[in-house]
Amino acid sequence: MQDEPTPTELIKAVADFLRTEIAPVIKGHNSFKLRVGINALDLVTRQLALAEAGDATEAARLKVLLGADGTLMELNRALSEKIASGEVDLKTPGLPEHLWQTTMDKLAVDQPNYASYKREFGK
Amino acid sequence: MIETELTRCVASFHPGATGVTGAAKLSGGASQETWTFDIVHPDGNVGAILRRAPPGYGAAPGRAAGLEAEATLMQLAHDAGLPSPKVMHVLRPEDGLGRGFIMARVEGETIARKILRDEEFAKARPMLARQLGRVIAGIHGLPQAKLPKLRGLTATKEIEDLGREYHSFNWPRPVFELALRWLRDHDPGPSSEVTLVHGDFRHGNLIIGPDGVRAVLDWELAHTGDPMEDLGWICVNSWRFGEIDKPVGGFGSREDLFAGYEEAGRKADPDRVMFWEVMGTLRWGVMCCGMMQRFRLGPDHSMERAMIGRRASETEIDLLRLLAPRGK
């Protein structure tokens, strides 16, 4: 068992230091790059918090939709092939809801400030 | 030092020029660079921009029209009275600066967030969509006989290209598959009219002043094809920068864009425009995934590229909003 602090706590501490102590004193293009870097650390923190639960519910939905088992990657490949062939489409029960939920869960990690996500959140 | 070559070069096309000053690189990857500088002249300095592939870099890759074609198109647009910088000089081998051209520098803003938020553009914003409709109509009307050699593109070919590129990433994305399937099912076929298409008509490539649009830049993706492609691309949600209820660049309505387009004597086809908006949304998504590939495979191992890879999901939610909208 690895010791504390957790990866999330460590990354948060680093991001907070960069945000409050370093960002105010960096200028020019490096200030833009620093902002991108802080955003990346924040994204990793969100992924560590959210991905496990999101992946589990995504896999559960996929197993029902496809009537098959497999890794998340295998299940997504199978669904992609069925959409490409037209075997399943937006009229297939559960497909629109699945695609929406999966996409919302991705945005919650990638970019929760994206305007389309904020508009759709809670619908 | 680039100023040495530039000094020799400017004297050849700007009589009386004594040198250059303030040369600074604005942007650039390995194969293409943009520089700003001032031509020094006793009658007053002149702002200029150099766009070039440095010596040692050959013809433009893949989809790019090539710098010589870009210069020709920019000059054609300028001659037609469209907002386009004057091309001052096309580089020759003896200039020692590589391939490319020098154009007049147009002052103004290209950063979307400033154009959409700053007070100085408040008066311009409500009129921009209509104005851009007129400008893009002018571009589509440029004389075919004078166009440089450009690749031709149809909806069918673009769907195939995007599908191939997406599949090469070997990472399943059911929403992209849904979009590809929708595009195949709704392919409107060849357009009745084939014109010059700018190919990247959006924020970042438009210089805006408090008075409105001042210049259209970056003809790198110019080609011939369905003129509705340009109207669809500028409506892609990724270029609205949060102002998602204003489809044209976050500042205007489709109706205003089409009205401007039709004022200039051309006809907009809203259904085709919507088709190209879906295509454009998928295209930006595939481009985001491509950034991730380039990050992983190098040589540009930058975190900016890596993070753009994580923006592909933004296009997935936008595709779902277009193709599978939910109720309130």
Chai-1 contact restraints between the chains, C-beta under 6 A:
chainA,res_idxA,chainB,res_idxB,connection_type,confidence,min_distance_angstrom,max_distance_angstrom,comment,restraint_id
A,V36,B,M303,contact,1.0,0.0,6.0,A-B,restraint_1
A,V36,B,E304,contact,1.0,0.0,6.0,A-B,restraint_2
A,V36,B,M307,contact,1.0,0.0,6.0,A-B,restraint_3
A,G37,B,M303,contact,1.0,0.0,6.0,A-B,restraint_4
A,A40,B,M303,contact,1.0,0.0,6.0,A-B,restraint_5
A,A40,B,M307,contact,1.0,0.0,6.0,A-B,restraint_6
A,N76,B,P172,contact,1.0,0.0,6.0,A-B,restraint_7
A,R77,B,P172,contact,1.0,0.0,6.0,A-B,restraint_8
A,L79,B,P174,contact,1.0,0.0,6.0,A-B,restraint_9
A,S80,B,P172,contact,1.0,0.0,6.0,A-B,restraint_10
A,S80,B,P174,contact,1.0,0.0,6.0,A-B,restraint_11
A,S80,B,E177,contact,1.0,0.0,6.0,A-B,restraint_12
A,I83,B,P174,contact,1.0,0.0,6.0,A-B,restraint_13
A,I83,B,E177,contact,1.0,0.0,6.0,A-B,restraint_14
A,I83,B,L178,contact,1.0,0.0,6.0,A-B,restraint_15
A,I83,B,R181,contact,1.0,0.0,6.0,A-B,restraint_16
A,A84,B,E177,contact,1.0,0.0,6.0,A-B,restraint_17
A,L90,B,A324,contact,1.0,0.0,6.0,A-B,restraint_18
A,P96,B,A324,contact,1.0,0.0,6.0,A-B,restraint_19
A,L99,B,V175,contact,1.0,0.0,6.0,A-B,restraint_20
A,T103,B,E316,contact,1.0,0.0,6.0,A-B,restraint_21
A,T103,B,I317,contact,1.0,0.0,6.0,A-B,restraint_22
A,T103,B,L320,contact,1.0,0.0,6.0,A-B,restraint_23
A,K106,B,S313,contact,1.0,0.0,6.0,A-B,restraint_24
A,L107,B,S313,contact,1.0,0.0,6.0,A-B,restraint_25
A,L107,B,I317,contact,1.0,0.0,6.0,A-B,restraint_26
A,D110,B,R310,contact,1.0,0.0,6.0,A-B,restraint_27
A,D110,B,S313,contact,1.0,0.0,6.0,A-B,restraint_28
A,Q111,B,E314,contact,1.0,0.0,6.0,A-B,restraint_29
A,Y114,B,E314,contact,1.0,0.0,6.0,A-B,restraint_30
A,A115,B,G242,contact,1.0,0.0,6.0,A-B,restraint_31
A,A115,B,I244,contact,1.0,0.0,6.0,A-B,restraint_32
A,S116,B,I317,contact,1.0,0.0,6.0,A-B,restraint_33
A,S116,B,D318,contact,1.0,0.0,6.0,A-B,restraint_34
A,S116,B,R321,contact,1.0,0.0,6.0,A-B,restraint_35
A,Y117,B,I317,contact,1.0,0.0,6.0,A-B,restraint_36
A,K123,B,R326,contact,1.0,0.0,6.0,A-B,restraint_37
